[in-house]
Amino acid sequence: MWLSEQDETFDATLQVAWDRLLSQRPVLLLLLGSDLHMMQRFTAYDRPFYGRADAFVLGPLNPAETGAAVGLDAAEALDAHLITGGLPGIVRRWPTGTSVDDFLREECTDPASPIFGVPEQSLSAEFANPDVARRVLEAVGGGDRTSANIAATAGAPVAGRIDFAGSIKWVSTPFDRGNLAALQHGAARIPGFAPGHTGLVAVGRAGSELPADAVDLFWGPADLLGAWPR
């Protein structure tokens, strides 16, 4: 949709070409764009293609698909998904079997790498108002890395009741009793936490040292990846 942004007459010209030349022929017209806000404007009520198009949103690859594309084990496949967001524009640059560290090291030598440009475009598409995007980045940069804190800083509402509270330890050591104690202490302070109702979930990159009944759910890398069919 870059052309539409550069030429204000593009929409009308395309409409005329479609009505006069293409609509009666076996032609499927696909208009692709990575900017969701721009695509919505393209079919808005005051634009030539209003009511003429069916909108389809192509989501990113899921973690299992990302893992299959990069050819890594469960833990590194999830790392790869966190880095790429499952966005094909980034995933396709990942040489099969290349470790996370090696990929990042190579990409950081290229200022034009999609690993920098694609997330910026996605953020702009998600938050059309640049002030909201700035506040989200300030929240993350200021240490508010949980969904609730980011939402509160950006102004999206805090839940009145939650079903699960969890802790993710994506490090090289197992989830241990110290991590469990921190989870239990922190969960009780979450707005909406209800003892006896809210379950505890633990996620560990390197497994768990906890008894089986210490938490309601424990997931390792393979469990997480297995949530998505390949």
N, C-alpha and C positions, 0 to 999 in steps of 0.2 A: 504494500500500500504506500510505498515511498512515492510513487508517481502521483498518486492522488493528493498527497500533501504538497507536492511541488507545483502542480498545475490545477488551479481552481476550476478549470473547465473540463477536467478529465471525466468526472461523473456524467455530465450531460453528453459529452461526446461518445462515451461508451454506451449510454442509453440509446442514442440515435443509431449507432452501429448495430446494437442488439435488435432493436425494433425493426429496422429496415433490412438487415442482411442476415443475421444469425438466428433469430428466434424460430424461423420456419425450417431450420436445418438441424441435422442430428449433431448438435454441438452442446457440450456441457461446459458452462463457464464457471471457473473456480477463481475466486478472489481471495488470496491468501495474505495474511498479515500477522505479525507477532505482537502488535500493539492492540490489545483488546478494546481500549478506549477509542482508538481510531476506527476499528472495524464497526463498533457500535454507531459511531457518527456517520459512517458510510451508508447505513441503512436507516437513519433517523427519518422522522416524518417529513422534514423539509428538504430531503435529498432525493435526487431522481430515482434511486433504486428502492425507495420506501415501498414495502409490501411486495417486492419482486424477488426477494432472496430468502432462502432458508439458512439460518445461522447454525454452524456447527463449531463446537469448541474441541480442539484436539489437545488433550491433556499431555503432560510429560510422561516419560517412561516411568514405570513403577520400579521399586528397588530390585525385584527379581530380573526384570528386563535390563536394567542398567548393569547388574552383575553379569548377565549372559553376554552383554555387549563388550564389557571390558575384560572378561575372562579372569576374574579374581575370586578368592574364596569368600565365604559369607561375611566375615568381619570387614575385609577390605572392600567388598562389594557395597556394603552399607556406607562405608567411608566415601566411596566414589559417588554414591547417590547423594550424600549430604553435600559434597563439593559441587556436583554438576546440577543438582536439583532434578535430575532425570531429563534435562533439556537436551534434545538431540544435537543442537548446534554445538554443545560442549562435548557430549558423549562421543560423537563421531571423530573427535580429535584425539581420543584416548587410544593409544596403541594397545592391542590385545595383550594382556598379561603384564602390562607396565604397572609397577607399584605406585601407590598414592604419592609417596614422597618424590619419586622420580618424575611423575607427571606434573606435579605442582612446581617442581624445580625448573622444568623445561618451560612451562607456560609463563612463569614469572619473568622469563627473559624476553617475552614478547608483549609490549604495551598494548598491542592491538588484539590480544587474545580474547576469544569469546568468553573466557572465564571471568573477565572484567566487564565486557560490554553487554553480554546477554542478561546478567542479573540487573544491570542498570535499566535496561529496556523493560524488563519484567516488572520492576518496581514502579516505573513510570506508568505502565499499563494498569497495574493494580491500584495505584493511588494517583488518579488524574490531577488532584490538587497537590502541587509540589510541597505545600506546607505540611500536609499529612505525612508524605514520604520523609521529609526532613525530621519530623518528630519521631517517626519510627526508628530512623537511624540514630537519632540522639538517645532514644531509650535504650537501644542495644549497646551503643557506645558507652552509655553511662552505667552499664552493669545490669540493666533490667532485661534479662534474657529469657524470662519465663513468659508464656503466652498471656497470663493474667496481668503481669506488670506492664508488658508492652501494650496490651489492649487498654489498660487504665491510662497510660501515658498518652496514647494516641486518641483516647476518647471513646472504640468498639466496646459493651457492658460487661461487668463481672458477674459470674454465675451465682445464683442463690443457693444451689445445692450441687454437689459433685458426687459421682458414683465411685471414682477411683482417684487416688493420689499416688504418685510414683516418683521414683528416683532413677536416674540413668547414670551409670558409672562407665563411661566409654574410655576406659584406661586399660593398662596391661595387667592389672592386678584384679583378683576376684572380688565380687561384692561380698563384704564381710559384716560382722556384727556391729562394727563402728558405723558403717554405712547405714545399717538397719536402724540403729539408734537415732542417727541424724534424720532419717526418713520419718520415723515415728514422731520425733519432736517437731519437725517442720510441718508434717501433714496436719497436726492438730491446730496449727496457726493459719491454715488456708481458709479463706472465707468460703462457707458452704460445706466444710468438713463436718460429717455427722458420725460420731462413734457408733459402731454397730451397723452402720449402713455403708459408709465409705470404705472400700477395700484398698489394700496396699499392693502396689505393683513395683517390682524391682527389675531393672534391666542392666545386664553386665556384659561387657565386651569379652571378658576373660572368665566367664562362668560365675559360680556362686559357692560360698563356703557356709551358707545358711542351712538350717534344718528345713525339711520339706514344708513344714507348716508355719514357717516364720512369716511368710507373706502369702497373700491370696494368689498372686501370679508371679512367676519369674520367667523372663525371656532372655535367651542368649542370642547371638547373631543368627544362627541357623533357624531359630524359632521366628525371629522377626522376618527373615527373608522368606520363610515358608508361608507367611501370611498372604503372599501374592503368587498366584499360579504363573508358571513360566509359559 
